[in-house]
């Protein structure tokens, strides 16, 4: 076996079918395949878990086996120390854990301020001298240490809020959100169990009659004295008869009652009754800074500790860099400040510059958390490590994907092996090596259908990924909006979204888009809250009034389907999760065999004693305890994995017993069950089959499902819960974890919901789904402080032409992309089946005159606009990897337009094409092709007529070198003229003195200058 690769043989974990595969070391490897094909089973459950076992076992003889996977294989060799960065690992649920504590930046900033800030006077908070003495007050300040900047230490925390930064109490804005309501309406609309209880209401009404307060008076019309009585009551005691019991009561006011009742609540359920009225207010003592006043006044480079805590990382980086450049950062902490800048820049590089250090970790999405951990590893400079990442682009806008790729390449270039489970086409294109599992999911997958480079993947007829890439993508019939009713929510203010309005059509699909951190979740949360409030008020008979929403009367319910794990108990199965297990048990219990034996529903449950196998407790697996090693599981020898006792297995429903039925796939069970006698079962199985889960076994454990399978099962479960129409469904990134080929199942779900009179809003990054929506609300234009604004509300077509929208640029690119060519048909007759042979062009480079040509935005002629530029030198970087490289000037208009699409065609001009070369030395970049003859190449880019040769390429990466960019491209296909005497157009020979500082001929700069 080669030492340059990690080799796995005979892997049978979960659905893998004796897989043999190799991962080259020191490369960026992508594991691709449809959802449920076995990617996680191979990479995480087998390779990572086994490698972790070996590594931990090598650290100590007491740690012979620390792995927790149930992997199965014949042989694994060549592994490296593993690091797994998953979507949402355990250990990050502490509500006090923040971005600053997780990354360690909090500790660095405390050291920075402890050693680099000068204490202020504890009395007047004014400046002190070098001896820490205040001339105005005549007192000394305490020297600073890192403890003075910790909200968890007595030396630093604010005493008023105990270092929390907030005070929790009852909020009048939540108790009475609409002050135009009358006192009677306020009591009628109060939450059950709060101040609406009969004795409090009767006491209030007695007080109102006593002081002459009109119950029909709007709250906003009350005088200051009347407001005081309503909120804080009076001392008068009234004798009242309530439910045949007479007692003395004093009305203590709405706030008085809530505060006393909440303080004296003896159970969590009782406290939960008040949560809708609780609010958080910024602590007036520290203004949310969590530190004592003296610590908050201390500065480094003119900024306080709270400034760095509350501001976005990208702004903090600028502050510290400016301070270092100007000398404002004290000499003793300059090295520490540089370390903070470096670590913060790593976080910014993975697209998280909009985060604040004080932001709680529990509010981060799974993708944000994974990228945050990735940034930490970028700063570690570890080498020889095997990194395993589970969909690092999940929850990421396409505009930020390039940053992730740059980070992954940095990890690789440090000498590490980077293995990524990914569906994103950009990541697959950028991989050094691709391993695809498939061809289907579940029992239809578990095989290696492709191993190799991306150029070879495109010609693989066995690859579902290549087929999906080459297809036109998913489709749906758009909903006409001409007569559609609309809902509009105004005044949405949450996080970085301030006073925004959202308008969307009913009975249609609306996408909420925008870059990561733009405010999508905040806007949708505002929509959800407004609609929920309007629906709840209408259901109680209370008029909503002016609540900032219009059109909600057409909705009866709202359901928010968030990203969350499904049941992960070892006893949770497919049928128990979707709620048909009882129906199946009832069917068996009602059979003639069961009635004759006196068996009820419970005997047909593997979780209930009586009918289950007691040897394995209904799991079908028996545990073998090992003294030194972890426990092993084998098929239960008592029931042979069938989970039930013999007398239960003897009961037949038709020709099958309970084990036979639970072993069926969804599709087989759908044909077997009778729709008349088992309507609920058939309905549920039909939904699962419709969403592409027909291959799953009824009794399969939910712990074995992939992320994509769990996502679809979750959505199907929500659909099965539906009992009526006129419902607003809100989905949070439903395409996360789904292969491109599986999105059609998701769209089928949407169409089914819409066809029955429901409305759908999705938070989404997938451009193909956004382009299919009926309406798009785009947030931006940037992230954090630079976002939070609705930059577009309209159709996808209008979005594509919106210059302010980052999302619109990618929708436009999708619209203008050339028609795809199926991988089963050669893209050109000359296209090689293996890697392109670059030897045919090696002798022509770098002296041949070449034109790099691509396409960009849609022109007024309703066609793609061609762009092109002459490059001075071109070289073959790697024959084996089919890589070429060239230099372009940074900021080149033509190159930026071409690079935006990621693909281009290199045209090698003939000796008779001087006029073509000259055409690119004059005129505007977008008109250089006006007088030239060209046709689309294999990847849709301009191929110049008469060229000696053409090279179709996909952009791999680019690197800044001085005032140039070095472009690295993957060759997709090569087409050279053969058997003719035509020669390429060559540049004049130059001596060695003509080479520039980078070893490239100077005509590269000269050509760009022209």
VOLUM-792425 format. One record per residue (C-alpha): residue in three letters; x, y, z. Coordinates in steps of 0.001 Angstrom, whole numbers, plus 500000, padded with zeros to 6 digits. Each point is the difference from the previous one (the first is absolute). Example, Ala and Ser with C-alpha at 12.3 -4.5 7.8 and 13.67 -1.06 7.14 Angstrom:
2
ALA512300495500507800
SER501370503440499340
***
This chain:
1010
UNK500000500000500000
UNK501223503508499191
UNK500939502177502969
UNK498524502953498128
UNK496409498926500530
UNK497523498889502647
UNK498591496614499019
UNK496686498493501148
UNK499016496470499023
UNK496840497978500523
UNK498032502728501781
UNK496464498823500817
UNK498934502660502512
UNK496246500673499748
UNK499052499809496301
UNK503565499762498588
UNK500493496923497860
UNK503549498788500615
UNK501485503265498784
UNK503637500264498952
UNK501246503563499591
UNK503115502168500311
UNK500364503628501080
UNK503229501697498828
UNK501871501688502849
UNK500746503702499932
UNK497081500688497652
UNK496586501619500135
UNK497646497038499626
UNK496239500309499609
UNK497625497160500847
UNK496929500537497824
UNK496785498140499330
UNK496254500208500486
UNK498586500319503506
UNK500200496643501763
UNK502531498494497588
UNK502497499210502766
UNK502327503020500096
UNK499819500526503758
UNK500106496260500636
UNK503300499777498133
UNK501746503225500973
UNK498756500749503515
UNK498549496814501452
UNK502829497802498704
UNK503164501896499038
UNK499842502734502628
UNK498780497813502865
UNK502591497302499326
UNK502789502568499616
UNK498930501605503280
UNK500137496598501674
UNK503538499371498748
UNK501229503462500939
UNK498533500047503520
UNK501145496439500561
UNK503551501033499108
UNK499953502760502620
UNK499470497663502948
UNK499785496288500652
UNK496896500752502064
UNK498257501395496931
UNK500045496912497863
UNK496689500879498356
UNK498343503386500305
UNK498010499902496759
UNK496230500055500118
UNK499203498822496477
UNK498394496732498928
UNK502209499768496928
UNK500803496746498178
UNK502883499438497604
UNK502675497531498978
UNK503002502339499940
UNK500891503687500359
UNK503582501130499467
UNK501904503252499722
UNK497756502066502305
UNK501077503288501552
UNK499104501744503285
UNK496364501055499403
UNK498090503212500662
UNK496270500100499243
UNK498114503262499532
UNK496334499085499968
UNK496844502035499472
UNK499016500067503668
UNK502136498110502441
UNK499161499662503671
UNK501455502183502729
UNK498852503407498730
UNK496642500350501777
UNK501227502106502934
UNK498009503276499814
UNK503015501908501385
UNK502264498727497221
UNK500633502750497456
UNK501969500394496797
UNK502707501650502097
UNK500260497189502546
UNK499830497245497368
UNK502782501496497884
UNK502121501136502946
UNK499924503598498784
UNK498321501112503238
UNK503025498839501967
UNK502407501730497630
UNK498075503272500239
UNK500030499782503809
UNK503756499591499928
UNK500229502889497531
UNK498020502353502248
UNK501504498661503206
UNK503509500906498836
UNK499335502729497450
UNK497345502276501536
UNK500481502651502684
UNK497579499890502964
UNK497630502927500493
UNK499122501667503279
UNK497488497826501940
UNK498217503128501285
UNK499636502313496975
UNK500950497507497269
UNK502465502556498697
UNK503584499430498783
UNK502830499206502410
UNK503662500747499805
UNK502899497594499582
UNK499791499240503730
UNK496265499246499653
UNK499192503094502109
UNK497020502269499207
UNK500851503652500523
UNK496335501020500100
UNK498846497506502630
UNK503243499328501812
UNK499662496232499894
UNK501857497103498413
UNK498643497540497451
UNK500458496241500291
UNK502504498558497456
UNK498312498041497208
UNK500219496270499446
UNK498087497662497695
UNK497533499347502843
UNK498741503577499800
UNK498574499257496552
UNK498189496777500828
UNK496236500166500664
UNK500322496787501996
UNK502509501353502541
UNK499214502263502939
UNK502811502339498935
UNK498342500750496672
UNK496274499222499928
UNK497213502537500234
UNK498353499607503399
UNK496579501187498863
UNK499457497189497453
UNK502610497570501393
UNK501941500118496746
UNK497098498933497780
UNK499486503358498290
UNK496213499736500122
UNK497219500272502546
UNK497080497613499548
UNK496565501316500931
UNK496450500449498814
UNK499739502216496940
UNK497030502317499614
UNK500560499904496217
UNK499345496249500034
UNK497119500141502468
UNK498185502739498073
UNK501512500068496480
UNK497030501961498619
UNK499216502948502263
UNK496944500904497956
UNK498170497035501529
UNK497475500571502786
UNK500493498676503514
UNK497348497349499366
UNK501791498855496815
UNK503301499842501875
UNK498515497646502593
UNK498186497937497361
UNK503224499509498050
UNK502244499173502979
UNK501821496662500032
UNK498317497285502096
UNK501367499690503511
UNK501217503600500190
UNK498098503102501133
UNK496878498712498192
UNK499192497643502935
UNK496509500708501394
UNK501000501351503429
UNK502453502531498534
UNK497492501150497392
UNK497218500338502520
UNK502271502006502310
UNK500984502256497100
UNK496389500571499000
UNK499125500839503627
UNK502841502517500168
UNK498994501496496632
UNK496421500498501211
UNK501295501493503242
UNK502183502653498299
UNK497670500556497044
UNK502243498440497349
UNK498211499208496710
UNK500886496448498857
UNK499282501005496394
UNK502778502598500094
UNK503063499292497790
UNK503191499534501987
UNK501681502851498160
UNK497266502391501217
UNK500611499319503699
UNK501252502807502185
UNK503326499518501852
UNK498109499276503246
UNK497698497477498310
UNK503001498302498328
UNK501654499675503399
UNK496890498333501430
UNK499707497536497094
UNK503647498989500166
UNK500689500136503739
UNK496536499846501597
UNK498814501604503253
UNK499894499220503735
UNK496196499735500137
UNK498636496576500970
UNK496770498784498397
UNK497738497193501155
UNK499133497928496936
UNK498038496820499341
UNK501679497796497415
UNK498612496569499189
UNK497813499870503145
UNK502977500940502195
UNK500200503422501659
UNK503434501418500810
UNK501842503265500413
UNK502155501045496998
UNK502297502879499246
UNK500834500859496395
UNK503787500164499901
UNK500239501092496362
UNK500945498116496855
UNK503741500331500598
UNK499644499445503746
UNK498106496739499487
UNK502345498704497276
UNK503143500697502029
UNK498631498340503146
UNK498540497005498185
UNK503175499429497967
UNK502194500301503077
UNK497878497523501963
UNK499434497519497141
UNK500862496534501294
UNK500305498189496657
UNK501561500536496589
UNK496583499605498372
UNK498637502820502144
UNK502952502237499100
UNK499536499234496298
UNK496542501577500151
UNK501671503387500442
UNK502776499715497397
UNK498097501881497280
UNK499990503065502221
UNK503635499868501085
UNK502454502354498367
UNK503678500676500201
UNK501266503485500587
UNK503561501164499681
UNK501531500456503434
UNK500105503755500763
UNK503084499527502159
UNK502292498707497219
UNK497843500735496940
UNK500394496364498944
UNK503776500022500402
UNK499884497462502906
UNK503003501643501711
UNK500349502498502836
UNK500215503694499002
UNK503773500248500524
UNK500675497082497658
UNK497619501335497357
UNK501829503348499902
UNK503431498468499339
UNK501180500208496377
UNK502582498531497653
UNK500649501908496765
UNK497078502264500906
UNK497390497213500299
UNK498457498321503041
UNK499755496298500765
UNK496262500139499298
UNK500666501584496598
UNK501926496900498954
UNK497386497707501577
UNK496949501563498375
UNK501346500930496580
UNK500396497735496998
UNK503301498165499698
UNK500751501624496657
UNK499811503471501604
UNK502078498911503006
UNK502700498753497637
UNK500126503423498329
UNK500197501765503360
UNK502932497936501223
UNK501834500191496674
UNK499634503765499979
UNK501182500138503605
UNK503069497913499200
UNK500814502100496947
UNK499650503313501864
UNK501814498869503151
UNK496856500439502141
UNK500343496428501299
UNK502473499965502945
UNK503317498329499280
UNK499563497331502697
UNK496905498566498314
UNK500759500535496302
UNK500857496330499456
UNK496798498969501780
UNK497958502391497859
UNK501563498516496860
UNK499013496513501167
UNK496410501188500523
UNK499950501504496508
UNK501302496770498468
UNK497466497789501760
UNK497125502387499276
UNK501039500186496334
UNK499736496204499765
UNK496388500270501157
UNK499344502796497527
UNK501532497891497221
UNK497368497285500445
UNK497186502519499596
UNK499282500704503677
UNK501288503542500274
UNK496470501125500898
UNK500040498114503332
UNK500442501746503333
UNK502119498566502799
UNK497077500298502431
UNK497624497998497808
UNK498878496749501721
UNK501177496822498285
UNK496529498460500279
UNK498713502641497537
UNK502437498899497269
UNK498842497756497196
UNK501699496628499523
UNK501894501352496990
UNK501176503090501894
UNK501227497881502905
UNK501908497668497701
UNK501661502909498198
UNK500918501559503340
UNK501773496794500994
UNK501614499893496552
UNK501432503480500569
UNK501616498828503225
UNK501726497131498215
UNK501292502387497342
UNK501871501803502750
UNK501423496814501519
UNK502517499256497192
UNK499561496250500541
UNK501482497756497306
UNK499538496346499154
UNK496410500034501291
UNK496907498516498342
UNK497181502557500133
UNK496455498727499466
UNK497330502626499349
UNK496277499396499669
UNK498558502444497450
UNK501971503148500930
UNK497976502070497511
UNK496677499161501683
UNK498146503193500821
UNK502454502005497900
UNK499176502373497173
UNK501712499239496694
UNK501816503336500227
UNK501854498673503071
UNK500814496526498682
UNK503276501223498524
UNK501230500934503482
UNK499337496492501253
UNK501885498539497045
UNK502960502273500718
UNK500009498809503626
UNK499790496343499000
UNK502909500471497601
UNK502012501644502773
UNK499468496956502206
UNK501051497772497104
UNK503042502091499133
UNK501232499704503591
UNK500488496295499263
UNK496662498650501206
UNK497459497703498402
UNK496627501731499745
UNK496964497767499414
UNK496727501843499478
UNK496482498575499786
UNK498321502453497673
UNK497182500574497515
UNK501044503479498865
UNK501101500028496368
UNK502701502638500585
UNK501707497839502614
UNK499765496892497821
UNK501557501889497091
UNK502863501193502213
UNK500874496540501342
UNK503316498332499234
UNK498284496626500217
UNK496350498933500071
UNK498478496840501440
UNK496315499571499237
UNK497754497529501804
UNK496790498729498489
UNK498425499499497618
UNK496893500379502150
UNK499235500304503695
UNK499596497440502764
UNK500018496454498679
UNK500347501404496480
UNK503233501734500872
UNK503098499098501955
UNK502261499519496956
UNK502832502079498591
UNK498736501215496632
UNK502924502325499270
UNK503558500722501119
UNK502099502620498263
UNK500379503614498917
UNK497198502380499176
UNK500837500002496285
UNK499425496246499954
UNK496825500291502067
UNK498361502045497245
UNK500323497097497568
UNK498867497346502469
UNK496687498576498889
UNK499618498158503337
UNK500128503129502149
UNK496700501475501290
UNK501970503102501007
UNK501296500538496462
UNK496531499404498620
UNK498526502556502398
UNK502680502542499120
UNK499383499538496300
UNK496223500239500288
UNK497995503180499941
UNK499267499522503682
UNK496706499652501874
UNK496794501493498662
UNK496531500985501177
UNK496935501713498633
UNK499999503577501243
UNK496877501345501694
UNK498244502897498330
UNK499951503061502245
UNK497568502160498048
UNK497035499247502271
UNK501919498827503077
UNK499150501531503409
UNK502986501426501901
UNK501257500275503558
UNK502132502940501074
UNK501859500253503303
UNK501433503406500904
UNK502364501264502649
UNK502065496803500386
UNK502896500732502360
UNK502228497146501188
UNK503791499887500303
UNK501396501791496920
UNK496569500291498340
UNK498574503417500911
UNK496512501223499047
UNK499684497893496850
UNK496883498873498156
UNK499401496619498394
UNK497296499349497402
UNK499228496534498612
UNK497211498329497976
UNK497660497392501435
UNK499751496597498326
UNK503515500309498585
UNK503679499289500710
UNK502056502902501378
UNK503780499767500506
UNK501778502202502534
UNK503584500307498771
UNK503166501947500744
UNK503614499494500966
UNK500827498248503269
UNK499251502388502861
UNK497788502290497905
UNK497049499613502375
UNK497877497316498315
UNK499192498084503185
UNK499266503241501852
UNK497580501181497315
UNK498225496636499855
UNK499799499869503798
UNK498257503357499865
UNK497559498707497376
UNK499328496876502082
UNK499370502008503163
UNK497658502457498269
UNK497942497317498236
UNK499849497823503137
UNK498802502941502056
UNK497347500937497439
UNK498722496406499725
UNK499909499580503793
UNK498119503257500532
UNK497448499090497354
UNK499464496541501508
UNK499161501574503394
UNK497584502436498420
UNK502170503017500736
UNK500417502536497200
UNK503662500243499054
UNK499849503702499321
UNK503028501798498647
UNK502679497367500601
UNK502116500785496944
UNK498599497160497882
UNK497477499931497173
UNK498420497002498259
UNK500508497463502812
UNK496261499384500229
UNK500467497577497072
UNK502192497748502195
UNK498791497589502675
UNK503348498717501239
UNK503765500404499696
UNK502575497198500351
UNK503743500669500266
UNK502013496934498918
UNK503480500710501352
UNK503253498123499491
UNK500033497482502838
UNK501082496397500514
UNK497279497366499903
UNK499572497284502622
UNK503409498557500750
UNK499042497296502510
UNK501229496540499119
UNK496339498927500139
UNK498757502747497694
UNK499087498494496631
UNK498507501258496770
UNK496473498847500877
UNK500086501359503550
UNK501233503389498778
UNK497254500487497408
UNK497353498642502378
UNK498783496847498258
UNK501469497374502340
UNK496762499816502014
UNK497960499531496825
UNK502240497104498943
UNK499746498419503474
UNK496232500450500009
UNK499833498236496642
UNK501885497002501403
UNK498067500052503272
UNK496765499876498037
UNK501009496973497938
UNK498357496632500561
UNK503260498453501258
UNK500502502728502618
UNK496385499865501196
UNK500219496229500370
UNK503189500323502073
UNK498679502943502029
UNK502779502364498873
UNK499484503746500119
UNK501805502997498518
UNK502768499976502642
UNK501274496543499051
UNK500884501309496531
UNK502276502744501325
UNK503756499335500326
UNK500055502521502847
UNK497462498297502282
UNK500597496901502098
UNK497760497088499148
UNK500451499523496290
UNK503551501214499441
UNK503091497854500290
UNK501164500494503567
UNK503527498888499216
UNK500665503131497896
UNK497085502090501355
UNK498566500289496503
UNK503101501556498413
UNK500937496967497913
UNK503620500376501126
UNK501763498474502975
UNK502767501881501819
UNK503278498231500787
UNK501863501791502775
UNK503781500125499589
UNK502296500503502973
UNK502527502249498254
UNK498227500876496787
UNK496669501633499300
UNK496905497819499898
UNK499211498254496745
UNK496547499283498585
UNK499049496838498165
UNK496717498725498600
UNK497966498708502927
UNK500413496189500058
UNK496641499593501747
UNK497742501687497432
UNK502539500104497133
UNK499466503743499620
UNK496217499734499629
UNK499387501828503336
UNK496837498075500982
UNK499157496738501749
UNK498891497007497953
UNK496335500123501019
UNK499813503578498665
UNK501856499130496810
UNK497514497189499379
UNK497216502566499550
UNK499436500739496333
UNK498394502971498328
UNK499409498683496526
UNK503175498065499303
UNK502398502000502214
UNK500865500332503686
UNK500932503198501834
UNK503718499576499289
UNK499338499480496284
UNK497987503212499850
UNK502579502094501878
UNK502663498638497632
UNK498081501222496934
UNK501051503087498118
UNK497536502879499810
UNK499284499216496342
UNK499376496303500644
UNK497799500776502996
UNK498020502524497957
UNK499018497216497590
UNK499313497495502782
UNK497794502054502334
UNK496376500432499007
UNK498862503614499670
UNK496523499140501284
UNK500952498156503171
UNK503173502037500769
UNK499389503515498609
UNK502308501790502453
UNK502887497647499246
UNK499557500285496242
UNK499753503793500197
UNK503232500292502005
UNK501888497539497809
UNK498803501831496895
UNK501459503270501275
UNK503339498335500804
UNK500142498434496545
UNK499113503305498361
UNK502956501661501706
UNK502504497393498836
UNK500172497895503168
UNK498409496889498517
UNK503196497966500474
UNK500001500279503822
UNK498900497059502133
UNK497005500576502270
UNK501911498822503041
UNK503304501778499301
UNK501384502011502891
UNK499996503781499608
UNK503577499985501327
UNK501148498495496685
UNK498454502696497792
UNK502157502534498212
UNK499498503729500482
UNK498159500300496696
UNK497748497041500799
UNK499243501387503455
UNK499190503381498468
UNK497490498524497563
UNK498489497760502675
UNK499544503041502224
UNK498251501916497213
UNK497814497018499119
UNK499042499702503666
UNK498863503615500027
UNK497887499392496912
UNK498343496977501611
UNK499070502152503001
UNK498116502394497740
UNK496260499873500520
UNK498845503097498075
UNK500929502540497403
UNK500495503784500355
UNK503264499325501859
UNK503259501910499675
UNK502941497553499977
UNK503432501467500726
UNK503029497819499205
UNK503546500783501136
UNK502420499056497189
UNK498177496811498965
UNK502604499135497318
UNK502784499686502571
UNK501467496500499810
UNK498225499215496725
UNK501740498905496819
UNK499029501936496881
UNK498161496936498737
UNK497898499875503201
UNK498697503564499824
UNK497206498838497700
UNK498505498119502967
UNK500017503185502042
UNK498274501913497205
UNK497391497234499842
UNK499260500685503671
UNK499635503706499293
UNK497672499382497074
UNK497833497717502102
UNK499673502584502752
UNK499252502848497606
UNK497442497970498046
UNK497938499532503181
UNK499795503723500694
UNK503087500572502155
UNK502761502593499804
UNK503740499328500250
UNK502893502215501061
UNK503510498516499890
UNK503307501401501169
UNK502251498833497201
UNK503478500320498470
UNK499600497537497132
UNK499910502150496879
UNK498104497377497983
UNK497176499992502534
UNK499987503812500249
UNK499691500244496210
UNK496908497748500136
UNK498202501988502705
UNK496911502064499308
UNK501269502881502126
UNK503380500902501511
UNK500781502226502993
UNK503742500675499926
UNK501819501374503051
UNK503301501835499895
UNK501890501387498390
UNK502648498657502408
UNK500145498243503369
UNK499655501311503543
UNK499916503790500083
UNK500314500059496223
UNK496822497927499633
UNK496588499864501590
UNK498254501842497183
UNK497526498689497419
UNK501808500735496728
UNK497543498137497812
UNK496392498865500206
UNK498805498616496707
UNK500333497204497474
UNK503234498047499396
UNK500222501596496548
UNK500042503473501523
UNK502481498829502614
UNK502432498913497263
UNK500063503578498715
UNK500342501631503432
UNK503520501429500134
UNK499804500487503774
UNK499333496340500728
UNK502880497566500447
UNK497551497108499614
UNK498775501527496752
UNK503458499645498496
UNK499899496228500466
UNK496420499724498746
UNK501112501934496918
UNK502952497678499516
UNK497672497002500191
UNK497645501581497483
UNK502776500823497553
UNK501781496645500304
UNK500139497943496772
UNK497848496930499691
UNK501521497005501748
UNK501266496964498138
UNK499302496550501503
UNK503190498226501113
UNK499032496823498190
UNK500454501825496666
UNK503467501347499146
UNK500154503786500242
UNK502040500055496809
UNK500948497268497576
UNK503643500547500849
UNK499480499965503774
UNK502235497410501650
UNK498480497445502332
UNK502827500400502496
UNK501939503086501101
UNK500795502395497122
UNK503389499465498393
UNK501862503279500522
UNK503044498876498093
UNK498476501286496759
UNK500080503559501286
UNK503146499904502098
UNK502338500977497163
UNK497855503010499024
UNK500148501587503420
UNK500860502489501310
UNK500852501826496761
UNK496683499591498159
UNK497583502913499920
UNK496911498878501887
UNK496617501520500737
UNK498112499062503144
UNK496299500302499156
UNK496895499630502131
UNK496492501352500438
UNK498359502263502526
UNK496732501785500605
UNK496968499977497733
UNK500248502694497333
UNK497288502131498435
UNK500052497564497082
UNK498694497311502357
UNK503150497978499716
UNK503088499447502141
UNK502584502744499689
UNK503411498615498924
UNK503153501297501668
UNK503596499329499063
UNK503568501042500722
UNK503443499192498632
UNK502365498335502444
UNK503727500224499613
UNK501008496551501139
UNK498357496682500730
UNK501582496935501546
UNK499131496412500786
UNK500168499737503781
UNK499224496294500266
UNK499507497362497308
UNK498666497498502515
UNK497392502342501473
UNK499282501768496694
UNK500805503438501399
UNK501106503111498109
UNK500916503411501356
UNK500329503595498811
UNK500262503562501285
UNK497384502733499685
UNK500055503539501291
UNK498111500451503284
UNK496827501969499472
UNK499755499118496306
UNK496411500663498940
UNK500035497191497472
UNK501485497446502362
UNK497613500884502847
UNK497048499509497668
UNK501347496627498839
UNK501044498783503459
UNK496511500697501316
UNK498677497032497986
UNK502859497647500877
UNK500550498668496472
UNK501721501226496844
UNK501623498963496739
UNK503679500657499156
UNK500381500653496251
UNK503468499520498466
UNK500080502372497044
UNK501364499078496585
UNK502755501911498209
UNK497389501519497692
UNK497947501438502879
UNK501892503192500792
UNK496745501918499574
UNK498406497955502781
UNK502901500759502313
UNK499712503673499160
UNK496249500000500683
UNK500688499276503634
UNK502470502850500340
UNK497389502673499356
UNK496357500750500655
UNK497844499274502985
UNK500253496535501622
UNK496334499255499285
UNK500243500821496281
UNK503217498254498969
UNK498074497116498427
UNK497680502190497940
UNK501988499614496762
UNK501279496462500620
UNK498612496613499044
UNK499565497619502916
UNK497908497054501124
UNK499288498619503496
UNK502556497457501160
UNK499151496807501881
UNK499434501935503222
UNK498194502877498333
UNK502891502471499724
UNK501109501810496807
UNK502081497858497641
UNK501633502199497361
UNK499695498835496423
UNK503381499185498467
UNK501784499336503297
UNK502789497407499811
UNK498767498479503209
UNK497579500507502878
UNK500149498934503624
UNK496776499859502008
UNK500708500719503658
UNK498346500359503384
UNK501421502449502522
UNK501713498251502894
UNK501507502854502027
UNK501886503261499763
UNK502817501492502052
UNK501040503634500399
UNK503604500667498893
UNK500868503659500155
UNK497756501892497594
UNK499077496765498187
UNK497920496914500698
UNK501335496524499277
UNK497093497980498643
UNK499931496217500363
UNK497536498196497730
UNK498919496404499427
UNK499995498905496356
UNK496697498410499038
UNK500733499323496327
UNK502595500797497321
UNK499332500461496288
UNK503081500479497743
UNK500224500150496214
UNK501812496980498673
UNK501511499208496620
UNK500375503615498796
UNK502937502309499493
UNK498397502856501918
UNK502094501334502823
UNK499049501928503112
UNK500490503729500200
UNK503156500517502073
UNK501261502986501886
UNK503424501446499216
UNK502851498173501683
UNK501333501638503134
UNK503174499337501911
UNK500270499053503610
UNK500147503679500905
UNK496398500289498901
UNK498782497777502844
UNK498273501823502843
UNK500362499407503746
UNK497706496975499851
UNK501883498263497184
UNK497334500880497421
UNK500682501807496758
UNK499402503728500224
UNK497557499995497104
UNK497405498819502547
UNK500039503495501491
UNK500329501676496614
UNK497019498157498570
UNK497859500944502965
UNK501153503615499773
UNK498789500149496428
***
